[in-house]
Amino acid sequence: MIKVENLSFSFPQKELYKNISFTLEETQHCAFIGTSGSGKSTLIDILMDPERYLFEGMLEIDPTCKIRHVSQFPQFDKTKETTVFEYIGEEFIKLQNEITSICTEMETSSDMDALLEKYQLALDTFDSIGGADFESNINKKLNFANLMKLKDLRVSDLSGGEFKLIQVMKEMLSSPDLLIMDEPDVFLDFENLNALKNLINSHKGMLLVVTHNRYLLNHCFNKILHLENMEIQEFDGRYIAYNFSLLQTKIELQEIAVAEQEEIERYDNIIDNLRAIATYNSEASRGRALKARVRFQERLEARRIKAPFVDIKQPNISFGIENEIEDTIVVNVNNYQVSFDELLLDNVNFEIKSTDKVAIIGPNGTGKTTLLRDIFNNNHASIEINADVKVAYLSQNQGEVLKDSNTILEEFIDAGFKTYDEVRSYMSNYGFEGEIVNQKIASLSGGEKNMLQLAKVSASKANVLLLDEPTSHLDTYTQIALEKAIEDYKGAILMISHDFYSVVNGMDYVLIIDDKTIRKMSMRKFRQMIYASHFDRDYLENEQNKKSLEMKIELALKDTNFELAKVLVDELEKLIKLL
């Protein structure tokens, strides 16, 4: 239904795509992945409204293809007194009212032909989107997502995550040929994330979903589009199979690279010998032989395989500490309470020691962010911060930490860097190189803004980190780099996250919000609870074995032991079939 051939597009300060081609066909559920700032959202904008963009190449969209869109940052007019049911059914209710109005007009009008034509057009439109069953279909969707309790609530009373799910349902029920969703998973708690997974997997139409969420990537989608370094790669199959294919290619390319390097070194020795001979033997044939060898070496260098999708460069995230604190309590929360229209948290008591890494887990809208912000501000009677503590804060509301009107350079000069050259050198570790450092923060993607926040947290050298949804908008490569930085960090971390993988891979234990208070839970029990609720019985063991095999393969590749790597890959392939 959609065909793109040799499409190229650039902004004045950045080239985004160079001759990319791909297709989207009926029934495909396609995940759209790529590092932050690679141009995924812009490509979606081009698909949605190609007339706005001056691009080269061909874009063919079936003229009958109805496209709908779930925005990365959905907005709703908070002044409207609209219930969830009315919001989801807005298009159906509007048509239903129009049909009723036409029928009323028919009772007194003399121009029946025009009204009958108008009536039939409205009726056909209503039928084409399944209008006869719209109330039943809305109820089914709400039940399917376990959100029937929201049906009669005002949309303005929903959490951000709940509203995102409601928007997904609304667009799905309009029966589009293609539904495009830009990071629909951001800020969803695990229950709502699971509901989104079920909605995606049950959807009958074509989907294009920008996501970095490893849970969704591993459990949804039958096609992958990967955008990287101005190129795009199509893969028909599951994400887990795509990663396996990348690993196989990586082994093959590294084996070729090692063989090529050995050949280049051999020719280097030959060239050195020919040069030595040429210094005391000036025969023309000797000079021609030397030039031929040099040209051959240049060709070898030129045909080194470039694989932009195989080995993506991870940012160098590192959380250092200026002042390490010995094993002592750094944050003490005693009988904390928070309420807005209703009581959210009550009688909350916990303490964080100087090297604890702790996740706060709970549904959307239960007061987690308010608690973290109160700890950061340190002006609440129930919260005590150790006098030797320096706190750094990453906010899910990026404008709370970053000034949109600043350029990247200005933001870090404001943060205490002395010179622009110092900022440029530092930011290159986080993937910000060249002219991008002169861009306004307002122009950056959500992932790039979160990366800036991580860079500011790292530069602070704080010994306590408060991280509110740090993986939101981050690509999977950066998520893995962040997990490694958390693992190596010598201070304390208190993190709000709905990213299951970041929690189980980096935290010592969790604080679970339960019945308006918080209780401590071991990581082993937390894993068991999540897996028992959402995975098959053997999934945890198989996934742990998969991770162990992948680590062994990485070690084999470091030792250039390609035979062992291939044996391990065969084992991994058998295990992946079980997942």
C-alpha positions, 0 to 999 in steps of 0.5 A: 500500500506504500512504496518508497524508492530512493528517497533523499531528504535533508534539513539545512544543518543535517542530511537525514536520508540518502536513497532509502527504499522500503514498502509497507503492505497489508497486515504487516505490523512493523516496528520502526527503530533507529538511534535518537535523531536519525529522522524517524519522526520526520519520515512519519511526517513525510508519509502523513503529508508528503506535500509539505516536504521537498524530497527527492525520490519516489513515494507511492501511497495507494489513493484508497489508503486511509492513514491515522496517527497517534502522536508522540506527544498527544494533546487534549483540551483540558477544559472540555468535559468529555468522558472517555467513552465520548472521546473514543467514540467522537467520530461515531457520535458526530456521524450519528448526530448528523444522521439524526439531524438529517432525519429531523430535517426531512420531516419538514423539508421540501427538498427531499432529494438533496437530503436523501443524498446527504443522508445516504452519504452519512450512512455509508460513511458510518457503516464503513467505519463499523458504526453499527457496533461502535458502542460494543466495540468501544466496550470490547477495547476497554475490557481488552485493555482492562480499562473499563473502569475509565469509561465514564471518567473525564478525559482531563482526569486521566494520567498521561499513560492512560490518555495515550492508551485511550488515543490508541483505541480511538484511532484503531476503532476508526479502522484505518488501513495504516495506523502510525504510532510514534512512541506510544509506550512512553511513560506507560506502567507495566500493566498499561504497557501489557494492554498496549501489547495486546491492542497491537497484537489484536489489531487487524490493520497495518501498523507502523510503530516507532518504539525503543521498548524492548518488551514490545519489540520482543513480543509484537511485530512481524517486520522491522524497519531500521533507520541508521546513518542515512540508510534504511534496512528492511527485515521481514520477521520478529525483532528477536530474529533480526537481532540474531541475524545482526549477530550472525552478520557481525561474526562474518564481518569480523572474521573477514576483517581479521583476514583482511588485516592479516593480508594488509600487514603481509603486503605492508611487509612486502612494500617495506622490503621493496622500498628498502631495495629501491633505496639502493636499486633504482631499476624502473621495474622495482619502482613499478612493482612498488607502485602496484603493491601500494595501489593493491593495498589501497584497494584492500583498504577501500573494500573494508566492509562498512556495516552501519546496522551491525555495530552501532556506536554506543554513547559513552555514558559514565557517572563519576563521583566527586565525593564518595560516601562510606556505607551510610544512609543518604536519604531517609523518608519518614511518614511521607504523605502526598495528595492532590484531589485525593490521597495518593501516598500515605505513611511512606517510610524507607531509607536509601544507603550510599550505594543502593540502586533502587527502583520505585514501581507503581501504576501511573498517577500514584505520586512517584514523580512528586515523591522524587521531586520532593527528595530533590528539592529537599524542603519536605518535613518528612524527608532528610538528606545526608549533609554530604550528599550532592544530588543530580536529577533527571526529569521526565518533564524535560523542560524542568531541567533543560532550557528550550531556548538554549543551544546545546553549547549554551546549556552546558556553559550555564551548567558550569563548563568553562569553554565551548571547546570543553563542551564540544569535547565532552558532548562528543561522548554522548553522540553530539558532534559537529553543527548539532551542538549549535542547535536550539534544544527545542529542535531536538528529538525526545531521545536527544533531550534525554541524552542531554539530561544524562550528560548533565547528570554525569557532569555533576559528579553527584553521589545520589542520582534521582532518575525519573523515567531515564530510558524514555525516548532512548534508543535500545543502544543507549538504554544498554549503555545506560544500564552499564553506567548504572552498573558501574556507578559507585553512588546511590540511585533512586529511579522511577522506571516502567522499563522492566529490563532496566529495572531487573538489569540494574537495580538492587531491589524495588520499592513497590507502591501498594495500597497508597503506601510503599513496601520493599521487595527483593529483585528475585521476588519482583522478577517472579511476580512479573514473569508469573503475570505476563510470561510463559513458565519457562520464559525467565530461564530461557531469557537468562540462558540467552543473555549468558550465551550472548555474553559468551559470544561477545567474549569469543569475538574479542578473542577472535575465536570465530569457531567457538562463536559459531558453535555458540550461535547454533546453540543460541538459534535453538534457544531463540526458537523457544522464545 
